[in-house]
């Protein structure tokens, strides 16, 4: 196993401090880490990409005994790539216990449940705050609002236009927890096979696609059809577009009255 150099350690320290970075930030961090300690960087972009991959593999091999790994994730908002430092020893949300009080953690669990249970992969900020009413121990709405700010600041949730959804960091870290707790409703995208909270669903079968996966898949078809080999039903939803400033996930489905997802019912694991 290759040993880490100072360049590797500086790169890892940034992830430990920030939690998650987008692809552009990772490339910049890689260059900075290498240049600081005079580590060779290839001029050719393809070679440099391969070098970065090997660089991350070396780090992952060294931190694996500590049950940590730098993993790649994709934003459900626009399909952009992110990389996060995640704990791989457990799938439980209790891994966050060191950062939150017991009551805050309970509220976050309720929030995750509400988001997974929703039709759109998000809940209204007011509804999120009102979850304090379901807690066993009392929490004020002001405290709940401060918790939402903390979660957003730490990139666990995203708040946009009054809607709260799980950010890419949370999906990376909590994907298995969500599958374990909500097996009846947590679904994988038919294309990328990752957890899909925001996306489009076939009306004739259980197939579900991320917005960005749907955009890529259906761009190759004149008449969009469900990708399932045993279905192939016409895809009744407006196709997300990338040639717009509007996030793919917020583009509404004109063919279904502005709704991009079908109604789902969830039964949580007890």
C-alpha positions in Angstrom: 0.0 0.0 0.0 1.3 3.4 -1.0 2.0 5.7 2.0 0.6 9.2 2.2 2.9 12.2 1.6 2.4 15.7 3.0 0.5 16.5 -0.2 -2.0 13.7 0.6 -2.3 14.9 4.2 -3.0 18.5 3.3 -5.7 17.3 0.8 -7.3 15.1 3.5 -7.2 17.9 6.1 -9.3 20.1 3.8 -11.9 17.4 3.5 -11.9 16.9 7.3 -12.5 20.6 7.8 -15.1 21.1 5.0 -16.8 17.8 4.7 -17.7 18.0 1.0 -16.3 19.8 -2.0 -17.5 20.1 -5.6 -15.4 18.8 -8.5 -13.9 22.2 -9.3 -12.8 22.7 -5.7 -11.3 19.2 -5.6 -9.2 19.9 -8.7 -8.0 23.2 -7.2 -7.2 21.6 -3.9 -5.3 18.8 -5.6 -3.2 21.3 -7.5 -2.6 23.4 -4.3 -1.7 20.4 -2.2 0.8 19.2 -4.9 2.4 22.5 -5.6 2.9 23.3 -1.9 5.1 20.2 -1.4 6.5 20.2 -5.0 4.7 17.0 -6.0 4.7 16.4 -9.8 1.5 17.3 -11.6 0.9 16.2 -15.2 0.3 18.8 -17.8 -2.1 16.7 -19.8 -5.6 16.9 -18.5 -6.4 13.2 -18.9 -3.1 12.2 -17.2 -3.8 14.7 -14.4 -7.3 13.3 -14.0 -5.8 9.8 -13.6 -3.2 11.2 -11.2 -6.0 12.6 -9.1 -7.8 9.3 -9.0 -4.7 7.5 -7.9 -4.1 10.3 -5.3 -7.5 9.7 -3.8 -7.1 5.9 -3.9 -3.9 6.2 -1.9 -5.7 8.4 0.7 -8.7 6.0 0.9 -6.4 3.0 1.4 -4.7 4.7 4.3 -7.8 5.9 6.0 -9.9 2.7 5.5 -8.7 1.3 8.9 -10.4 4.3 10.5 -13.6 3.5 8.6 -13.4 6.7 6.5 -13.5 7.2 2.7 -13.6 10.0 0.2 -16.7 9.2 -1.9 -18.1 10.7 -5.0 -21.7 11.9 -5.0 -23.9 13.7 -7.5 -26.2 16.6 -6.7 -29.9 15.9 -7.2 -30.3 19.5 -8.1 -28.2 19.7 -11.2 -26.2 16.5 -11.6 -22.9 18.1 -10.7 -20.2 16.0 -9.1 -19.2 16.3 -5.4 -16.7 14.5 -3.2 -17.3 14.0 0.5 -15.4 12.4 3.4 -17.8 9.9 4.9 -17.8 7.3 7.7 -18.3 3.8 6.3 -18.4 1.9 9.6 -22.0 2.5 10.2 -25.1 3.7 8.3 -26.8 5.1 11.3 -27.7 8.8 11.6 -26.3 8.6 15.2 -22.9 9.1 13.6 -23.8 12.8 13.9 -24.2 12.6 17.6 -20.9 14.3 18.3 -22.1 17.5 16.4 -25.7 17.7 17.8 -27.5 17.3 21.0 -29.8 14.3 21.5 -32.9 16.5 20.9 -31.4 18.1 17.8 -30.5 14.7 16.4 -34.1 13.5 17.0 -35.4 16.5 15.1 -33.0 15.8 12.2 -34.2 12.2 12.1 -37.8 13.5 11.9 -36.8 15.9 9.1 -35.1 13.1 7.1 -38.2 11.0 7.5 -40.5 13.8 6.3 -38.2 14.5 3.3 -38.1 10.8 2.3 -41.9 10.6 2.8 -42.6 13.6 0.6 -43.5 13.5 -3.1 -40.9 16.0 -4.1 -37.9 15.1 -1.9 -38.4 18.3 0.1 -40.6 19.8 2.8 -41.6 23.4 3.5 -39.4 25.2 6.1 -42.4 25.9 8.2 -43.4 22.3 8.3 -39.8 21.4 9.1 -39.9 23.7 12.1 -43.3 22.4 13.2 -41.7 19.0 13.6 -40.8 20.1 17.1 -44.3 19.1 18.1 -43.5 15.5 17.4 -40.5 15.4 19.7 -40.5 13.6 23.1 -38.5 16.4 24.7 -39.5 20.1 24.3 -37.8 22.2 21.8 -38.7 25.8 20.8 -39.4 26.8 17.2 -36.6 29.3 17.5 -34.2 26.5 18.5 -35.5 24.5 15.5 -34.9 27.4 13.2 -31.3 27.7 14.5 -30.8 24.0 13.9 -31.9 24.3 10.3 -29.4 27.2 9.9 -26.7 25.0 11.4 -27.6 22.0 9.2 -27.5 24.2 6.1 -24.2 25.8 7.1 -22.7 22.4 7.6 -24.1 21.3 4.2 -26.4 18.6 5.5 -29.5 20.3 4.1 -30.3 22.8 1.4 -32.9 25.5 1.8 -34.3 27.0 -1.4 -37.5 29.0 -2.1 -38.8 27.9 1.3 -38.2 24.2 0.7 -35.8 22.1 2.8 -34.2 19.1 1.1 -31.2 16.8 1.9 -27.9 18.2 0.5 -25.5 16.0 -1.4 -23.4 15.5 1.8 -26.4 14.0 3.7 -27.3 11.7 0.8 -23.7 10.5 0.7 -23.5 9.9 4.4 -27.0 8.7 5.1 -27.9 6.8 1.9 -27.8 3.3 3.6 -29.6 4.6 6.7 -32.4 5.8 4.5 -32.6 2.4 2.7 -32.6 0.6 6.0 -35.3 2.8 7.6 -37.6 3.3 4.7 -37.3 0.1 2.5 -40.8 0.5 1.1 -40.3 4.0 -0.4 -36.6 4.6 -0.7 -35.8 3.9 -4.3 -32.8 3.8 -6.5 -32.5 5.7 -9.8 -32.8 3.2 -12.7 -29.8 4.8 -14.4 -27.1 5.5 -11.8 -28.5 3.1 -9.1 -28.1 5.7 -6.4 -30.7 6.9 -3.9 -33.3 9.0 -5.7 -35.3 11.5 -3.6 -35.9 14.1 -6.3 -36.8 12.8 -9.8 -39.4 11.5 -12.2 -41.4 8.3 -11.9 -43.0 6.0 -14.5 -46.8 5.8 -14.2 -46.8 2.1 -15.2 -44.0 0.6 -13.1 -41.7 1.4 -10.1 -38.9 2.9 -12.3 -37.6 6.3 -11.0 -35.0 8.6 -12.5 -33.1 11.5 -11.2 -33.9 14.6 -13.2 -30.3 14.8 -14.6 -30.3 11.1 -15.4 -33.7 11.5 -17.2 -32.3 14.4 -19.1 -29.3 12.4 -20.3 -31.1 9.2 -21.0 -34.1 10.7 -22.9 -31.9 13.0 -25.0 -31.0 10.0 -27.1 -34.7 9.1 -27.8 -37.1 10.7 -30.2 -40.1 9.2 -28.4 -39.3 8.9 -24.6 -40.1 5.6 -23.1 -39.6 4.0 -19.7 -36.1 2.4 -19.6 -37.4 -0.8 -17.9 -37.1 -3.6 -20.4 -40.4 -5.1 -19.3 -42.3 -1.8 -19.4 -41.3 0.6 -22.2 -44.4 2.7 -21.6 -44.4 6.2 -23.0 -42.8 8.6 -20.6 -45.6 11.1 -19.8 -43.4 13.8 -18.2 -41.8 16.9 -19.5 -38.1 16.3 -19.9 -35.7 18.3 -17.8 -33.5 20.7 -19.8 -29.9 21.6 -19.1 -29.9 24.6 -21.4 -31.5 26.9 -18.8 -30.4 28.7 -15.7 -33.2 27.0 -13.7 -32.0 24.0 -11.7 -33.1 20.8 -13.3 -34.8 19.6 -10.1 -37.0 22.7 -10.0 -38.3 22.4 -13.6 -42.0 21.4 -13.4 -43.7 18.7 -15.4 -46.2 20.4 -17.6 -47.8 17.2 -18.6 -48.7 16.4 -15.0 -50.0 19.8 -13.9 -46.6 21.0 -12.5 -45.8 17.9 -10.6 -42.6 16.0 -11.4 -43.2 13.0 -9.1 -46.1 10.7 -8.5 -47.6 10.2 -5.1 -45.7 7.8 -3.0 -46.6 6.0 0.3 -43.9 5.1 2.8 -43.9 2.7 5.6 -40.9 3.2 7.9 -39.1 0.3 9.4 -39.9 -0.1 13.0 
